[in-house]
Amino acid sequence: AQLEKIVCANGLSENVYEIASKSLAA
């Protein structure tokens, strides 16, 4: 949840979330 808040604050929630998901999946 903390990461989401930080990411949203930066306005990159969608991009970062996708990258994070891909990284975790890989």
C-alpha positions in Angstrom: 0.0 0.0 0.0 2.9 2.4 0.7 4.3 1.9 -2.7 1.0 2.7 -4.3 0.7 5.9 -2.3 4.2 7.0 -3.3 3.7 6.0 -7.0 0.3 7.8 -7.1 1.9 10.9 -5.7 4.4 10.8 -8.5 1.6 10.3 -11.1 3.3 7.1 -12.4 1.0 4.6 -10.6 0.0 2.8 -13.8 3.4 2.6 -15.4 5.3 1.6 -12.2 2.6 -0.9 -11.3 2.9 -2.6 -14.6 6.7 -2.7 -14.5 6.6 -4.0 -10.9 4.2 -6.7 -11.9 6.3 -7.7 -14.8 9.5 -7.7 -12.6 7.8 -9.9 -10.0 6.4 -12.2 -12.6 9.9 -12.6 -14.1 
